[in-house]
Amino acid sequence: MNRIVVTGASSMIGAAIVEQALNAGCKQVFAVVRAGCGKLSRLPRNERVKTVFCDIDQYERLPELIHEGCEVFYHIAWDGTGASRDRSIQGQANNVVYTLKALHAAKDLGCRMFIGAGSQAEYGKLMLDKIGPDAPTSPISAYGVAKYAAGRLGRMEADRLGLDFVWARVFSVYGKYDKETSMISSSLRRFLRHEPADFTEASQRWDYLFSDDAGRAFVMIGQRVHGSRVYCIGSGQSRPLRDYIVEMRDAVDPALEIGFGKIPYTDAGPISICADISALTADTGWQPVVEFQQGIRECIRSIEEGNF
C-alpha cells in the first residue's frame, strides 16, 4: 500500500493502524481527525503521516482536502462510542450515513478497497464456542444494530460503486489508548491506586486482543485481501474473565484483594465470547503475537506516563 486513509486516526485502533502501516512501509498515511482533536499526540511524528481535519458528518469533503489518489480507505471513526452510546438511536443511525459518506469519499479518492470497523455487538447474545463471520447476527443494542446496518448497506453500495469492501468485526481490543471506562483500563487504575476492586463472579469466558495486533490485522487485510469479505478480529482464544483480572492485579501488586461476586450479573447473566479468526488467518497469514501479560505491562506504563 502506497497511500491510505484512516478515519478516527486518534482512536485506539486508528492510531494502531497508522503505526502498523508505517511499520509495513506505507509511503503516505492520511490521518483523519475531527476539528479541534485533543489527541494528536497519539499520531507518530513522521513525514509520511499527514493530519487531515474533518468532522465525521463532512466526509464528502475528504477528496478536496486530501488531493491525492489513495489505495485503501480505513473507516474507524464512529460517533457515540462511550458508556451512553445506546441512549441515542438517532445518533447511532447517523453513523450509517457517515459510513456511506466515507465510502463515496473512498471512491472519489480512487481507492480499490474500503475497510470498515464492525463490532462483536452485531452478534447479540450468542452462546457459541467461537463466533465467526457466518455466525447468526441478532444485535440487541442501538450500537450493534447501527454497526450491522452500516456493514450491510456499505457492502451493497460498495458493490454498486465497484469497490472491494471488508467489514472487520472487532472483538474486545485493549491497549495504551483504551477508554478509561473499559473493564481493563478502569480495573488497572483502581489497582494502581490501591482501591477496592469488586466484580461479578467473572466466570464468563472472554477474548482480549492487544491494539497493536488489531492494527496489524487491519493493515494485512489491506495488503493481502482481494474482493469483499467479513472477518472477525480477536485473539481467537478465550479464558475466564477472572483469569484476566487476576493477571492484571498480579502485574500491579499480588497482595491486593479482589472482590469477586460482590457485583451481581445483569438479567442477561454471563455471556462468553471468542472470535473465530480462521478465515482472517487463512487469507492474510495474520496471527496475534502480543501475550496478555505483555499487553498489560504496556497499558500500565501508559497510565503511569499519562498517555491514555
N, C-alpha and C positions, 0 to 999 in steps of 0.2 A: 504494500500500500504506500503510495507516494503522498497523497493528501487525504486527510479525513476530517470530518466534522464531529464534534462531541457536544451535544446539548447537556445542560446540567453538569458542566465540567467541574464545578467546585463541590459537587456532592461526593460522598464516599466512593461510590462506584465510578462516577465520572472521572474523578481525579486519578483513580487506579487505572482506568483505561488510558488516560493521557500518558501516565508514567510508563505503562507497559508498551504502549505504541512507540514511544521514543526508544525504549529498550530494544524493540524489534526492528528499529531502523527506519521508522516512518519519517519522511522528509518534512512534512508540514502538518501540524495539528491546529485546527481552528477550534478553540475552546470557547464555547458559547455560554455566557453567564448573564444573569439579569442585571439591569442597570442598578448601580449602587451596591453591587455584591460586596459583602464584607469578608469573603473567604478566599480572596485572590492569592493569599499566601500558600494555599494548598497546591497551586499550579507551579510546576517546575519553572525556574528561571532559565529559559532555554530559547535560543533564537529560532528554534523550529516550532515554538508554541506562539500562536497569535491569539490574543484575547479579543473576543467579539462580544460587545454588549448589546443584548437584545432580549426583551421580555418575552415570556412564553406565548403570549397572545399576539405577538407581532412577528412570528417566524416567517411570514411571507416576505419580510424584508431581508432575510438572510442572503439571498443571491446578490443583492446590491451591496451588502456590507462585506461580503467575502471576495467577490470579484474574480475568483479563480475556480477552475474546474476541479472537482473532487471525485474520489472513487467510492468511499464508504461513508455513510451517514449514521452515526450512533445517536439514537434519541433516548437519553436517560432522564431528562427533565420531566418533572411531574408536579403539578400544583396541588398542594394539600396532602402532605405525607406524614404529618405529626400525629400525636395521640388522638386528636379530634378529627382525623381525616374522614370519618364516616358520618359526620354531623351534617355535611352539606352534599346532598345528592346532586344538586345543580353544579356545585363546584367540581365534583368528580366527573360529571358528564362533560363539562367543558374540556377536560383533558383529552377526550376522544377527538374533539375538533382540533385541539392543538397538535395531536399526533398526525392528523391528516394534513394540517398546515406544514408540519415538518416534512412529511412525505413529499409534498409538492415542491418544497424548497430543495429537497434532495434531487428530485427530477430536474429542476431548473439548473442545479449545480453540476449536472452531468454524472451523478453518482450511478454506479451499477447496482449497488446494494444498500438497503435500509435495514438497520438492526435496531429493534426496539426492546426495552426492558419490560418484560411482563412480571408476573408475581405468582408465588405459590398460592396466594389468596384466590386465584382463579379456579382452584380445585374445590374450595369449600371444605367440608368435613369428610375427608376420605380416611378410611382405616385400611391402608394397604401397606405391605412390607416396603414397597418402593413405588414412587409416583413418577411416571414417565410422561412424555409428550402426548401419548394417546390415552392417558387415563381420563375418566369422566370428569367433565368440568361442570361444577354447580356452585358458583360463588354465592356467598351469603352476605357479604358486606358491600357497601356502595363502592369502596375502593376496588374490591375484587371484580365486581360487575363491570366497572369502567375499564379496568385493565383488560378484561376478556373482550369487551366490545372494541377497544382500541386495536387489539391484536387481530380480531376477525375482520373488522372493517378496513383496517390498514392493509391486510393481505389482499382483500378484494380490490382496493384502489391501486395497490402496487401492481397487481396483475394487469389492470387496465392501463397503467402508465408504462408497463414494460420494465419494472424494477424487480430484482430479487428481493425477497422480504423474509427476514428472520426475526422470529419473536422468541426471545430468550426469557423463560420464566425463572426468575431469581428466587432461590430459597433463602434461608437465613444467613445473610452475609454480615460479618462484623469486621472492624478494622480501626485504624488510627483516627478516622474521621467519623466514627459512628455517632449517632444521636445520643445525647445524654440520657434520654428516656428509654433506650433499649435495655433489655434484660442484662446483657453483658456489661454495657457501659455503666448503668446505674449500680449494678452489683459491685463492680470493681471500685467505683467511687466510694461506696459505703465501706467496703473492706479497707480501702486506703485511709479512710477517716476513722477506722476502728469503731464504726457504728453498728448497732444490731442489724442483722440481715435476715429477714423472715421470708419464707417461701411456702408454696404448696408442698405436697409430698414430692413433687418434681419427678414423678415416675414415668412420665411420657418420654418416648424416645425422640431425639431431635437431631437435626443435620445442620452443622455450622460450617461455613466456609470463610476463609480469610479474604479480605478485599483484594489483595494483590493477586491471588489465584483467580478471583472473579474477573478482574481486569484483564488478566492474561487469556481467560476463556473468551471474552468478547473480542479481543484482538485476533486470536487464532481463528475465530469464526469469520472475521472479515478477510483474513488472509487465505483461508483454505476451503471455504464453503462456496459452492455454486448452486443456484436455484433457491427456492423458498422452503423454509423449514421452521419447525418449532423445536426448541431444545429446553431442557431443564438444567439450570446451573446450581449445583450444590456440591457437597463433598462426596456424595454417593455412599456415605457411611452414617449410621445413627447410633447414638448411645443414650442411656437415660439422662435426662436433664440434670439430675442431681450430680452425676459424674462431672459434668462441665463446671457446675457451681463449686464443687469441692476442689477441682483443679485451680479455679480462679482464686479461691480462698487460700490454698496452699502456696500459690505464687506470691501472695502478699504476706500472709502470716498464718501458718498452720494451727496456731493456738486460738484463732478467732472462732467463736461459736456460730453455728448456722441453725436457724430455726425452721427446720423442715416440718411441714404440716401445720404451721401456725396460720397460714392463709388458706382459706377453703378454695376448692376449684369452683369455677363458674358452673352454670347449669349444664354446659356442654361437656364438662368433665375433661380429663386429659386426652389430647389428640396427638398421635405420633406422626412424625413427618420424616421422610427420607427421599431424596431425589434419585431418580434413575438417570444416570449420566452416560449410559452405554452408547446411545446414539451420538451424543456430542463427542465422546472419546473416539468412536469409530470413524467419524467424519473428519476430525481435526487432529487426533492424537493427544489432545489435552488431558492432563491429569492434575489433580491438586498436589502441591508439594509442601505447603506450609502446615506443619502439625499444630494442633490447637494450643499446646503449651507455648510454642514459639510465637504464635499469633498473639496470645495473651500478654506475653512479655513486651511485644511491640505496643500493644494498647496501653499497658501500664506506663511505659516510657512516654508515650504521647500525652497521657493525662498529666503526668508529673511535669512535663515540659509545657503544658498549656496549649497543646496543638489541636484539641478537639474543637 
